Structures are given as structure tokens and as C-alpha cells.
Amino acid sequence: MGLGGIRAAALMLTTAVLAAEATAGGSSSAPVAEFAPIGFTALPGWRADDHAAAFDAFRRSCPAVIARKVSADSALAEVCRLALARGDCRIGRSEARHFFERFFVPHRVVHQGPVGLLTGYYEPHILGSRVQTARFRVPIYRRPPDLENVVSESQRAATGVTYTHLRRTPAGLEPYPTRTEIEAGALAGKGLELVWLTDPVDAYFAQVQGSALIVLPDGSRMPITYDGKNGHPYTSIGRVLIDRGEIGANAMSLASLGAWLRADEARGREVMRHNASFAFFREMKASEGGAQGALGTPLKTGRSLAVDTVFHALGTPVFVDAPRLTHWGAKQPFRRLMVAQDVGSAIRGPERGDIYFGSGERAGERAGITKHPGTFYVLLPRSSARQR
């Protein structure tokens, strides 16, 4: 991919997330949700889905679900053990559908909050270098050794937590430097630079996405993934610009935001610093299988969903009905079984989801135009899986 293609891919980052944040107005109060059981026949398009693909995504999460040993997830862990007991052999669509119908009950999510909203995210391809040069001058940092998780990564989007990460010091835990302080040199001289990019906007967008495929000068590729953050609350800079009257709410998109930020680097940095949150990364091994979610397992294109863990446990199957979302690849309504495998600072609410569209420019195009209403049907384990 040439420079133009890489830059275009980077600019396609979650346009709809920015618009959705702007519309939300920054409210942090969480609605109360209930889960009403229904039959599988009530799920629109249920039988037409590729349940084998959904089963593969579900199995990917199972080792992590079982290892978490959380009492609230005990029933889900039991179903996971049954899925893993089938071994690595592939199963057909019919057998996979029967598995879900046997061990789960679909539930409609009932709440008084905003209507369901789906956006998209992906893994951008960005030019970078392992060494600093005059061209590659913007660092992506490794996780600092003194960074301490206050909550688990799977709960990092939870409401009611002031700091998700803190700095460990001899005097105890204290807030980590903000984005402004880090960019002013708070981490300089510590040898934490992982890779260098050409553009601060690319670096910012990679942090929002949580992963990126860095294309090095020799053409080789360096996948990086989220490895913690400084713990400060996330602020939408799209919302900041709308409130200032710089970009209208209807005109807000990733393309317009990127153009505005790049038009004046000093002005762009000032706005990006309104978001005190700052992410750290690690280089991934080829054996890890690509971009990972909050469970530490590889995401599956079109089957992995970022959710609000206030309402949904990671690893839970969620059937998504979004009849107006037709650009995902088959030109048909998006009605498919997905798996809650990730979280996001902007993903708040019982029917708020972020669809993983995959890696590269085409995935970015699809993710960038996704802002569609959707209905969640959450599959919860039957009370005693082995007795069904």
C-alpha cells in the first residue's frame, strides 16, 4: 500500500463514534436495563446467519472467560468448557446453531436510555519507523513499568471510576501524567519509545483505535496493540470542536476532524490535549493472530463487538439486528450473532456497540461510515447447561 492509501486508511477511523459522542452531549448517567427472555424464533434473520463463524468467535473468548474465575461468569464459563470440549475441529452452521439454541436463551434488552447505536472500528495501517529520524518524530510509547491497573482491562470503560490506572511511587499510588504532560516530556529519557510516526494525528487516532499495523520503511509490518493507558478520563475532541463552533455537528466526521487538526499543527495539538487520556502499546507477535480485544484474544472481523461492561460480561454472545446497516459486505441487513470481546471509552449504554470491521483501508471505509440504529438480543446461559 502506498503512502496515500495508508493515510486514507488512517483517516477512516470511527467517524461515527465522533458523531455519536457529539450527539450524546457527554452525559455520564447510565440507564437501568432489564433482560426479558424471548424465543429464538423472535430473532429476525436468526436461522439465516452463519452460526459456525459466531461459534469460532465465541470459542476464541472461552479460555479467557474460564481463566477470569468471576462468580458472575460461572454459567458462561460452563458453556465455554462445553464449547472447548469439542476440540479444534470445525463444526457446520446447523450444528453451531443447535449449540447456541441448546445452551443459551435470548433476551431483549429493555431500558429507558437512548435507542441502540452501532458504530465501527478497525486496525489502521500507518507509516512508522523503529528509530527516530527527522521524518519519523512522533513517538508511540510502551507501557511504563510504574503503571498500575486500578480496574481490570475488561472493565476499563466502567462508569464511576475516576482513574483506571495510577502511577506506583514510594509514597503510594498517584495520578499518572496527562497527555499534555507526556507530550511535554514527562516520559522522555526513559527508553519507552516503541515506534515513531510522522504525524501526531496518526498517533492520536491509533490510540483511539487501540491497535495499528505499522508499515516500516523497508515494507515490513509491525503490529502493535493497546497495553494500558494513563488512567485519565476520555474526552471527545469532536465534542470540543462542536462546542466551540469550529465544526458543525452534522459535518463532524473523521475526515473533517483530521483535516482540521492537520491544518495547523499547534492548534491541532492544543485540541487533542483536551483529551487527557493517553494509551500505551506493545508490539505483537505473529503467533498472536492480529488485533486483540479486552479479553486478550484475537478479534474476528464482523463478529467481535465492543460493549459497555456495566451491562454485558465479556464473552457473551449478542445477536445484533441493524437492518439499515447494509454496507458491511453482503449488501444485506446486518443481522448476525456477535460476541462481546472488547470495550471502548466512548461505548456507554446497554445497546451501544462498536463493530470490529477488520484491518486495512477497506475495513476503515466501512467502519468510518457506520452510525446506525441497532437492537441487541443478549444470549444468556441456561441455568444448568449440562442438563439441557
BELMO-V392574 format. One record per backbone hydrogen bond with DSSP energy under -1.0 kcal/mol. CO is the residue of the C=O (numbers start at 0). NH is the residue of the N-H. If there is no record, write none. Layout:
co->CO nh->NH
co->CO nh->NH
This chain:
co->1 nh->5
co->2 nh->6
co->3 nh->7
co->4 nh->8
co->5 nh->9
co->6 nh->10
co->8 nh->11
co->9 nh->12
co->13 nh->17
co->14 nh->18
co->15 nh->19
co->16 nh->20
co->17 nh->21
co->18 nh->22
co->19 nh->23
co->20 nh->24
co->33 nh->109
co->35 nh->107
co->38 nh->41
co->39 nh->42
co->42 nh->45
co->45 nh->48
co->48 nh->50
co->49 nh->53
co->50 nh->54
co->51 nh->55
co->52 nh->56
co->53 nh->57
co->54 nh->58
co->55 nh->59
co->60 nh->64
co->61 nh->65
co->62 nh->66
co->63 nh->67
co->69 nh->72
co->70 nh->73
co->72 nh->76
co->73 nh->77
co->74 nh->78
co->75 nh->79
co->76 nh->80
co->77 nh->81
co->78 nh->82
co->79 nh->83
co->80 nh->84
co->82 nh->85
co->83 nh->86
co->91 nh->95
co->92 nh->96
co->93 nh->97
co->94 nh->98
co->95 nh->99
co->96 nh->100
co->97 nh->101
co->98 nh->102
co->99 nh->103
co->102 nh->381
co->104 nh->379
co->105 nh->37
co->106 nh->377
co->107 nh->35
co->109 nh->33
co->116 nh->352
co->117 nh->371
co->118 nh->354
co->120 nh->356
co->122 nh->359
co->123 nh->212
co->125 nh->214
co->128 nh->195
co->134 nh->136
co->135 nh->132
co->137 nh->196
co->139 nh->193
co->139 nh->194
co->140 nh->280
co->143 nh->146
co->145 nh->167
co->147 nh->165
co->151 nh->154
co->152 nh->155
co->154 nh->157
co->163 nh->149
co->163 nh->150
co->165 nh->147
co->166 nh->173
co->168 nh->171
co->171 nh->168
co->173 nh->166
co->177 nh->181
co->178 nh->182
co->179 nh->183
co->180 nh->185
co->181 nh->184
co->184 nh->187
co->186 nh->189
co->191 nh->141
co->194 nh->139
co->195 nh->128
co->196 nh->136
co->196 nh->137
co->198 nh->202
co->199 nh->203
co->200 nh->204
co->201 nh->205
co->202 nh->206
co->203 nh->207
co->204 nh->208
co->205 nh->209
co->209 nh->225
co->211 nh->223
co->212 nh->125
co->213 nh->221
co->214 nh->127
co->215 nh->218
co->219 nh->215
co->221 nh->213
co->222 nh->283
co->223 nh->211
co->224 nh->281
co->227 nh->279
co->230 nh->163
co->235 nh->239
co->236 nh->240
co->237 nh->241
co->238 nh->242
co->239 nh->243
co->240 nh->245
co->241 nh->244
co->252 nh->256
co->253 nh->257
co->254 nh->258
co->255 nh->259
co->256 nh->260
co->257 nh->261
co->258 nh->262
co->263 nh->267
co->264 nh->268
co->265 nh->269
co->266 nh->270
co->267 nh->271
co->268 nh->272
co->270 nh->273
co->271 nh->274
co->273 nh->275
co->277 nh->229
co->279 nh->226
co->281 nh->224
co->284 nh->287
co->285 nh->288
co->290 nh->298
co->292 nh->295
co->296 nh->292
co->299 nh->302
co->299 nh->303
co->302 nh->338
co->303 nh->355
co->304 nh->340
co->304 nh->341
co->305 nh->353
co->307 nh->310
co->307 nh->311
co->312 nh->315
co->315 nh->339
co->316 nh->378
co->317 nh->337
co->318 nh->376
co->319 nh->335
co->320 nh->374
co->321 nh->324
co->321 nh->333
co->323 nh->325
co->332 nh->334
co->333 nh->321
co->335 nh->319
co->337 nh->317
co->338 nh->304
co->339 nh->314
co->340 nh->294
co->341 nh->306
co->343 nh->346
co->345 nh->347
co->348 nh->351
co->350 nh->116
co->352 nh->118
co->353 nh->305
co->354 nh->120
co->355 nh->301
co->357 nh->122
co->359 nh->363
co->360 nh->364
co->361 nh->365
co->362 nh->366
co->363 nh->367
co->366 nh->369
co->371 nh->117
co->374 nh->320
co->375 nh->108
co->376 nh->318
co->377 nh->106
co->379 nh->104
co->383 nh->386
co->384 nh->387
